Amino acid sequence: MVTDTEAPVNVADLLRAAATSHPDKVAVVDDAVRTSYRLLDEQVDAFAAGLAELGLVAGNRVAIAMGNSVEFVVAYLAAARSGVVAVPLNSGSTVDEVARVLADSGARLCVADADTVAAVRGAAGGALLAVRVVVTGVEPTDDEVPYSRLLEATSRVVSPRDREALAVLMYTSGTSGRPRGAMLSNRALVANIEQAASTDPPPLTDDDVVLGVVPMSHIYGLNAILGQVIRQQSTLVVARRFSPDETLRLIGAESVTVVPVAPPAIGAWSRVDGIAERLSSVRTLLSGAGPLAEATVRGFEELTGLSVEQGYGLTEAAPMVTTTLGAPVHKPGSAGRAVPGVRLRVVDDVGRDAEHDDPGEILVQGDNVFSGYWPDGDSAPDPEGWLSTGDIGFLDADGDLYLVDRLKEVVIVSGFNVYPSEIEEVIAEIASVRECAVIGVADDETGESVAAYVVASDGAAGADELAAEVIAHCESRLARFKLPSTVNVVDELPHSATGKVAKGRLRAAEARRALGLS
């Protein structure tokens, strides 16, 4: 047991503990380069000092626009150590998307790599505040700072000791459907790491070698994987992107024992010959960041002999809420039970606790819940600490959670949130489009994909030409995972009595089509 005075305040404290107890152990493997816990801690110290020498102080925002890499790990943990607020950005974000987050968060600095630097350079000049750019993997311009220079800093940084201080702004949907910054405090991040570590059995141990292919710009990759690895003093094997064959090669080469992935990876691997042998080093496979069909789970388990451990989580809960780890039996369709320290309620339309097996809105309470959305704390937990998730589910008599639907219209593509209103705004910019609507549809590869319905303006070109125009415009304005997989040109959209587009009728039509009924 640790006392309150010994308890970690921020995620970087967990790194310091690992560097003290296992200094020579490999912390991160990145493209065959092995970084020990001692060296990682030293680099984090230096980078934190470098941020200070660039004029950043606790509370300033630093955007991190990088793919998975040891550089991402260093930048993120240095932000935590110096009290700077990290703002992770998806590495596939467009110029417009980067600019929007930089302006909304008030970022003073953005760290970019070779894959993101073009978008960051295009966005930085348009942000409301002057944004300084730090680059790695490319030659800096005259106005930019090389990443390596920050590692040369030698001044000492004193880590702020405020558990409630804002640590991460993670951009996600919010109730409006437009991406908003979820405010995650040091308390929330560290609490969820400890909650997950308290499951029996825990997801990781200090003997484990863990695959790091889920993007660290996603809360699943950032806190449930990276945070847990540091807490358990495991080894993280970095993969920049998922490729069915290359990721399996990496797992075999590094004798990976724990594989956390998003649902599409399981579907892809189910089609690989000899998959059981290629995953022979793996003892635990964890699926998160999106829904996973029961048939896919059972088929994969039969092929590999591995149990697929699942759970339920959300950015606003940092993210882990439930898990099947340690469950006496895996019940079909269950997302497991609440992790230690997290409490669940399911309530009906008037806020009363629903009976067992009766669906209602899921509420979550625990030290891991967020502080509301930036900047005004909107949608924060109620005075008793209960967070309204906007998700629909039910609890059985054993306390196992089953997800039914989402109140919010967010579409989850390969584990990433996609917000229909954002795509609808982009499509509405096209003069040839009179009206549009975006919904999510089931997809074997990505869990869900985006389907757009558009009504042509008078005098517009034919359906095929309009669909091509919509795709081309979206490609210029949106990240790839947000692009519509289908564009349906229709004569009219269904509307409710109040004039809103009746998206439920569109979803029903898609469901009938998937079943071959229309």
Steps between C-alpha positions, in 0.01 A plus 500: 500500500614856430413795717337817372837676510655225286213471256576618146358839412543472124587239240865613491529402868429142392794522261729628776398204717577257216836664429588468868402135542587366150746749349651264242180331390383578146208740515436563129600318183463726196623376163742263678644787711473410867459773761545407866291644780804696623564656158131570443481680835810704414357598162171602661690717748693664218196556280309652793793736556502580128133597514580736786790653307256570215294701746224253583366486853255275681154527349619589148383268223733286288348317204657165410443413134701183457450136424594238759868537582739537791501874417123512564553324834771746602300809398187382681674404823706821493178698482373312805825555690506875430129561562439590137169381351541242222266524200539180295406528130417215267790464257256484208343838572470751217617861506149619590466248781840583649429873477167460676654313795800732527271804511243347735757367747721808489808288434828691526710226343445197275733202466486341153666214315565430131144373446324796662729796441331613178160526668649663810693758295186578304296543816740671739492834324122513512457425870376780725822490701849487354588132502863396506580174321745233619589240235656157496591290198519800263718806456358796695431831331658816639202554732486142628681321781657155454377242748860410580566851634249451781682182605815708551341714774659455841304724738294334771121501485296463818188296433180669627324294768135574419288190441207708376705697248402454136739253337350410161251658262373206297278608213183294470133543419315660791124533496503743207660249262785741418845401628563654841787478745427257783685631805687214667677583825805331650260345747279346230790357298689348792178373662401304191847352466478382862143376456598286202809372682275389788300254292555133580693406296647836389523561124882511516787391723865602511587189296288605205603630160210712371406595145459876455312526171189683624574870437621687806295795378198290609425471871511119471857510373604788725372394841370143483812374319793744546390599851451138601836393355682764705299419814578128473857563377443286191660542156315681218568397140400793280325455165418813303199352322312173477579266212368144534822331389761754617346530846500121534867497394578754773311296760706194413834682478460662842319208671206724589282358777214754527322634192257790547329585171191662354228265365598522129832328577319190623290484186809538281697233685210257479575476127875432541621143442678346797387776734520280811869428443579863422344606832665218696691738732181683600328422829245784505313678222307813594240664277385854561410837345189373323234231463595145404249257354444185705542277193840657431609438860400135502647432156834653598509311830439171318780575253760607756410341832531847658226665703408847377473727802267793443383803688305822492655840530485858383737792474318680780581211738872488408382245354446162672162435663439124473698192400448129453840435660450277802137427419398146609357443153493703179135567433412555133457872434621612843750783545592363843476653846611834637870522582585557869426858604244561225126490566222453246132584488245450226209744522166533322358807328418669832830421671391200706720192523387251238418142591748228410496429126303818429687744272568859595773765492832395650638723778858472628653618827863487608822696538569431133220718360587820316449861608270595213565638153737787435462787564197527730477153657182417308361147558712449812382238752208603720555616862506135613766415241281311252594537133223463241659300219229532235528123447215253543548164667381271777646317799419138573461355848877439525587858414619424148442784254345457157507784246186560297541827309635854518295807569764703326537451129875456508627241251799290611731420209797276590471624857491870408202723563349655188242773544224512238438872545862578410474303174158648424647850532770414246255343253266798535776723359441342158272714285359191327366364832165627627476281811707224659508258791774274634456177697713206609459156346644162593832418333690170524837674464464807722211415736301789362536723196350828386207510258391833353159576352477804275222677312615680187434867439296598196711474187769285662684232304400134505515278806838344423660838435354647818615205710852539358493873575399432863782250547758733343394794716505290818847370413625858488347595836490190721730231634481170315317311776219759488435464128163359390534142379179542302317803362133441425339760275126500579198701388416602857588427861243380755399763757332495838195704588728778624693513172815322619653231281368166629833320519336202668319428174828520311660255743203266466535509122871419529422211737245357257751533217765318704253214557416486132142612559509799265 
